[in-house]
């Protein structure tokens, strides 16, 4: 979560778990594909959250 802002990362992770949380309020955007997203995804997978 350190590579992106907390509110956005929280929404990203909730969506990875299948929750329908919608997009963050502007000017924030969801974390797109890339290093930060991949790191969050791999850590959640290791933790058994997804």
LUMBALO-604274 format. One record per residue: residue number from 1; residue in one letter; x, y, z of N, C-alpha, C, CB in turn. Coordinates in nm, 2 decimals, decimal comma. Glycine has a CB too. Layout:
lonu NUM | bator A | nxx X | nyy Y | nzz Z | caxx X | cayy Y | cazz Z | cxx X | cyy Y | czz Z | cbxx X | cbyy Y | cbzz Z $
...
//
This chain:
lonu 1 | bator X | nxx 0,08 | nyy -0,12 | nzz 0,00 | caxx 0,00 | cayy 0,00 | cazz 0,00 | cxx 0,09 | cyy 0,13 | czz 0,00 | cbxx -0,09 | cbyy 0,00 | cbzz 0,12 $
lonu 2 | bator X | nxx 0,21 | nyy 0,12 | nzz 0,03 | caxx 0,30 | cayy 0,23 | cazz 0,04 | cxx 0,32 | cyy 0,30 | czz -0,09 | cbxx 0,43 | cbyy 0,20 | cbzz 0,10 $
lonu 3 | bator X | nxx 0,31 | nyy 0,23 | nzz -0,20 | caxx 0,34 | cayy 0,28 | cazz -0,33 | cxx 0,22 | cyy 0,37 | czz -0,39 | cbxx 0,37 | cbyy 0,17 | cbzz -0,43 $
lonu 4 | bator X | nxx 0,11 | nyy 0,37 | nzz -0,32 | caxx 0,00 | cayy 0,45 | cazz -0,37 | cxx -0,07 | cyy 0,51 | czz -0,25 | cbxx -0,11 | cbyy 0,36 | cbzz -0,45 $
lonu 5 | bator X | nxx -0,17 | nyy 0,60 | nzz -0,27 | caxx -0,23 | cayy 0,67 | cazz -0,16 | cxx -0,32 | cyy 0,57 | czz -0,08 | cbxx -0,31 | cbyy 0,79 | cbzz -0,20 $
lonu 6 | bator X | nxx -0,34 | nyy 0,59 | nzz 0,05 | caxx -0,42 | cayy 0,49 | cazz 0,13 | cxx -0,56 | cyy 0,47 | czz 0,08 | cbxx -0,42 | cbyy 0,54 | cbzz 0,27 $
lonu 7 | bator X | nxx -0,64 | nyy 0,58 | nzz 0,05 | caxx -0,78 | cayy 0,55 | cazz 0,01 | cxx -0,79 | cyy 0,48 | czz -0,12 | cbxx -0,85 | cbyy 0,68 | cbzz 0,00 $
lonu 8 | bator X | nxx -0,70 | nyy 0,51 | nzz -0,21 | caxx -0,70 | cayy 0,44 | cazz -0,34 | cxx -0,66 | cyy 0,29 | czz -0,32 | cbxx -0,61 | cbyy 0,51 | cbzz -0,44 $
lonu 9 | bator X | nxx -0,55 | nyy 0,27 | nzz -0,25 | caxx -0,50 | cayy 0,13 | cazz -0,23 | cxx -0,61 | cyy 0,05 | czz -0,16 | cbxx -0,37 | cbyy 0,13 | cbzz -0,14 $
lonu 10 | bator X | nxx -0,68 | nyy 0,11 | nzz -0,06 | caxx -0,79 | cayy 0,03 | cazz 0,01 | cxx -0,90 | cyy -0,01 | czz -0,09 | cbxx -0,85 | cbyy 0,12 | cbzz 0,12 $
lonu 11 | bator X | nxx -0,94 | nyy 0,08 | nzz -0,18 | caxx -1,04 | cayy 0,05 | cazz -0,28 | cxx -0,98 | cyy -0,06 | czz -0,38 | cbxx -1,08 | cbyy 0,17 | cbzz -0,36 $
lonu 12 | bator X | nxx -0,86 | nyy -0,04 | nzz -0,42 | caxx -0,80 | cayy -0,14 | cazz -0,51 | cxx -0,80 | cyy -0,28 | czz -0,45 | cbxx -0,65 | cbyy -0,10 | cbzz -0,54 $
lonu 13 | bator X | nxx -0,76 | nyy -0,29 | nzz -0,32 | caxx -0,76 | cayy -0,42 | cazz -0,26 | cxx -0,90 | cyy -0,48 | czz -0,24 | cbxx -0,69 | cbyy -0,41 | cbzz -0,12 $
lonu 14 | bator X | nxx -0,99 | nyy -0,39 | nzz -0,21 | caxx -1,13 | cayy -0,44 | cazz -0,19 | cxx -1,18 | cyy -0,49 | czz -0,33 | cbxx -1,23 | cbyy -0,33 | cbzz -0,14 $
lonu 15 | bator X | nxx -1,15 | nyy -0,42 | nzz -0,43 | caxx -1,19 | cayy -0,47 | cazz -0,57 | cxx -1,12 | cyy -0,60 | czz -0,60 | cbxx -1,16 | cbyy -0,37 | cbzz -0,67 $
lonu 16 | bator X | nxx -1,00 | nyy -0,62 | nzz -0,56 | caxx -0,93 | cayy -0,75 | cazz -0,59 | cxx -1,00 | cyy -0,86 | czz -0,52 | cbxx -0,78 | cbyy -0,74 | cbzz -0,54 $
lonu 17 | bator X | nxx -1,07 | nyy -0,83 | nzz -0,41 | caxx -1,14 | cayy -0,94 | cazz -0,33 | cxx -1,29 | cyy -0,95 | czz -0,38 | cbxx -1,14 | cbyy -0,90 | cbzz -0,19 $
lonu 18 | bator X | nxx -1,32 | nyy -0,88 | nzz -0,49 | caxx -1,45 | cayy -0,90 | cazz -0,55 | cxx -1,56 | cyy -0,80 | czz -0,50 | cbxx -1,50 | cbyy -1,03 | cbzz -0,53 $
lonu 19 | bator X | nxx -1,52 | nyy -0,70 | nzz -0,42 | caxx -1,61 | cayy -0,61 | cazz -0,37 | cxx -1,64 | cyy -0,50 | czz -0,47 | cbxx -1,56 | cbyy -0,54 | cbzz -0,24 $
lonu 20 | bator X | nxx -1,76 | nyy -0,45 | nzz -0,48 | caxx -1,80 | cayy -0,35 | cazz -0,57 | cxx -1,80 | cyy -0,21 | czz -0,49 | cbxx -1,95 | cbyy -0,37 | cbzz -0,63 $
lonu 21 | bator X | nxx -1,68 | nyy -0,15 | nzz -0,49 | caxx -1,66 | cayy -0,03 | cazz -0,42 | cxx -1,66 | cyy 0,10 | czz -0,50 | cbxx -1,54 | cbyy -0,04 | cbzz -0,34 $
lonu 22 | bator X | nxx -1,66 | nyy 0,08 | nzz -0,63 | caxx -1,66 | cayy 0,20 | cazz -0,72 | cxx -1,52 | cyy 0,26 | czz -0,73 | cbxx -1,76 | cbyy 0,30 | cbzz -0,68 $
lonu 23 | bator X | nxx -1,51 | nyy 0,37 | nzz -0,81 | caxx -1,39 | cayy 0,44 | cazz -0,83 | cxx -1,37 | cyy 0,54 | czz -0,72 | cbxx -1,39 | cbyy 0,51 | cbzz -0,97 $
lonu 24 | bator X | nxx -1,24 | nyy 0,58 | nzz -0,69 | caxx -1,22 | cayy 0,68 | cazz -0,59 | cxx -1,26 | cyy 0,82 | czz -0,64 | cbxx -1,07 | cbyy 0,69 | cbzz -0,56 $
lonu 25 | bator X | nxx -1,29 | nyy 0,91 | nzz -0,55 | caxx -1,33 | cayy 1,04 | cazz -0,59 | cxx -1,21 | cyy 1,11 | czz -0,66 | cbxx -1,37 | cbyy 1,12 | cbzz -0,47 $
lonu 26 | bator X | nxx -1,25 | nyy 1,19 | nzz -0,76 | caxx -1,15 | cayy 1,26 | cazz -0,84 | cxx -1,08 | cyy 1,36 | czz -0,74 | cbxx -1,21 | cbyy 1,34 | cbzz -0,96 $
lonu 27 | bator X | nxx -0,95 | nyy 1,39 | nzz -0,76 | caxx -0,87 | cayy 1,36 | cazz -0,87 | cxx -0,80 | cyy 1,23 | czz -0,86 | cbxx -0,77 | cbyy 1,47 | cbzz -0,89 $
lonu 28 | bator X | nxx -0,83 | nyy 1,15 | nzz -0,76 | caxx -0,76 | cayy 1,02 | cazz -0,75 | cxx -0,82 | cyy 0,92 | czz -0,85 | cbxx -0,78 | cbyy 0,96 | cbzz -0,61 $
lonu 29 | bator X | nxx -0,73 | nyy 0,83 | nzz -0,89 | caxx -0,77 | cayy 0,72 | cazz -0,98 | cxx -0,73 | cyy 0,59 | czz -0,93 | cbxx -0,71 | cbyy 0,74 | cbzz -1,13 $
lonu 30 | bator X | nxx -0,79 | nyy 0,48 | nzz -0,97 | caxx -0,75 | cayy 0,35 | cazz -0,93 | cxx -0,61 | cyy 0,32 | czz -0,97 | cbxx -0,84 | cbyy 0,24 | cbzz -0,98 $
lonu 31 | bator X | nxx -0,54 | nyy 0,24 | nzz -0,90 | caxx -0,40 | cayy 0,21 | cazz -0,94 | cxx -0,41 | cyy 0,12 | czz -1,06 | cbxx -0,32 | cbyy 0,14 | cbzz -0,82 $
lonu 32 | bator X | nxx -0,35 | nyy 0,16 | nzz -1,17 | caxx -0,35 | cayy 0,08 | cazz -1,29 | cxx -0,25 | cyy -0,03 | czz -1,29 | cbxx -0,32 | cbyy 0,17 | cbzz -1,41 $
lonu 33 | bator X | nxx -0,25 | nyy -0,11 | nzz -1,39 | caxx -0,15 | cayy -0,22 | cazz -1,40 | cxx -0,01 | cyy -0,16 | czz -1,39 | cbxx -0,16 | cbyy -0,29 | cbzz -1,53 $
lonu 34 | bator X | nxx 0,07 | nyy -0,23 | nzz -1,32 | caxx 0,21 | cayy -0,19 | cazz -1,30 | cxx 0,27 | cyy -0,24 | czz -1,17 | cbxx 0,22 | cbyy -0,04 | cbzz -1,30 $
lonu 35 | bator X | nxx 0,38 | nyy -0,19 | nzz -1,14 | caxx 0,46 | cayy -0,24 | cazz -1,02 | cxx 0,38 | cyy -0,23 | czz -0,89 | cbxx 0,59 | cbyy -0,16 | cbzz -1,01 $
lonu 36 | bator X | nxx 0,32 | nyy -0,12 | nzz -0,86 | caxx 0,25 | cayy -0,10 | cazz -0,74 | cxx 0,13 | cyy -0,20 | czz -0,73 | cbxx 0,20 | cbyy 0,05 | cbzz -0,72 $
lonu 37 | bator X | nxx 0,05 | nyy -0,21 | nzz -0,83 | caxx -0,06 | cayy -0,30 | cazz -0,83 | cxx -0,02 | cyy -0,44 | czz -0,82 | cbxx -0,14 | cbyy -0,28 | cbzz -0,96 $
lonu 38 | bator X | nxx 0,09 | nyy -0,48 | nzz -0,90 | caxx 0,14 | cayy -0,62 | cazz -0,89 | cxx 0,19 | cyy -0,65 | czz -0,75 | cbxx 0,25 | cbyy -0,63 | cbzz -0,99 $
lonu 39 | bator X | nxx 0,25 | nyy -0,56 | nzz -0,68 | caxx 0,30 | cayy -0,58 | cazz -0,55 | cxx 0,19 | cyy -0,61 | czz -0,45 | cbxx 0,39 | cbyy -0,46 | cbzz -0,50 $
lonu 40 | bator X | nxx 0,09 | nyy -0,52 | nzz -0,46 | caxx -0,03 | cayy -0,54 | cazz -0,37 | cxx -0,10 | cyy -0,67 | czz -0,40 | cbxx -0,13 | cbyy -0,42 | cbzz -0,39 $
lonu 41 | bator X | nxx -0,11 | nyy -0,71 | nzz -0,52 | caxx -0,18 | cayy -0,83 | cazz -0,56 | cxx -0,10 | cyy -0,95 | czz -0,51 | cbxx -0,19 | cbyy -0,84 | cbzz -0,71 $
lonu 42 | bator X | nxx 0,03 | nyy -0,95 | nzz -0,53 | caxx 0,11 | cayy -1,06 | cazz -0,48 | cxx 0,11 | cyy -1,08 | czz -0,33 | cbxx 0,26 | cbyy -1,05 | cbzz -0,53 $
lonu 43 | bator X | nxx 0,12 | nyy -0,96 | nzz -0,26 | caxx 0,11 | cayy -0,97 | cazz -0,11 | cxx -0,02 | cyy -1,02 | czz -0,06 | cbxx 0,15 | cbyy -0,83 | cbzz -0,05 $
lonu 44 | bator X | nxx -0,13 | nyy -0,98 | nzz -0,12 | caxx -0,26 | cayy -1,02 | cazz -0,08 | cxx -0,27 | cyy -1,17 | czz -0,11 | cbxx -0,37 | cbyy -0,95 | cbzz -0,15 $
lonu 45 | bator X | nxx -0,22 | nyy -1,22 | nzz -0,22 | caxx -0,22 | cayy -1,36 | cazz -0,25 | cxx -0,14 | cyy -1,44 | czz -0,15 | cbxx -0,17 | cbyy -1,38 | cbzz -0,40 $
lonu 46 | bator X | nxx -0,03 | nyy -1,39 | nzz -0,12 | caxx 0,06 | cayy -1,46 | cazz -0,02 | cxx -0,02 | cyy -1,47 | czz 0,12 | cbxx 0,19 | cbyy -1,39 | cbzz 0,00 $
lonu 47 | bator X | nxx -0,09 | nyy -1,37 | nzz 0,15 | caxx -0,16 | cayy -1,36 | cazz 0,28 | cxx -0,29 | cyy -1,45 | czz 0,27 | cbxx -0,20 | cbyy -1,22 | cbzz 0,32 $
lonu 48 | bator X | nxx -0,33 | nyy -1,50 | nzz 0,16 | caxx -0,45 | cayy -1,58 | cazz 0,14 | cxx -0,58 | cyy -1,50 | czz 0,14 | cbxx -0,46 | cbyy -1,67 | cbzz 0,26 $
lonu 49 | bator X | nxx -0,56 | nyy -1,37 | nzz 0,10 | caxx -0,68 | cayy -1,28 | cazz 0,09 | cxx -0,75 | cyy -1,29 | czz -0,04 | cbxx -0,64 | cbyy -1,14 | cbzz 0,12 $
lonu 50 | bator X | nxx -0,68 | nyy -1,33 | nzz -0,14 | caxx -0,74 | cayy -1,35 | cazz -0,27 | cxx -0,70 | cyy -1,48 | czz -0,33 | cbxx -0,70 | cbyy -1,23 | cbzz -0,37 $
//
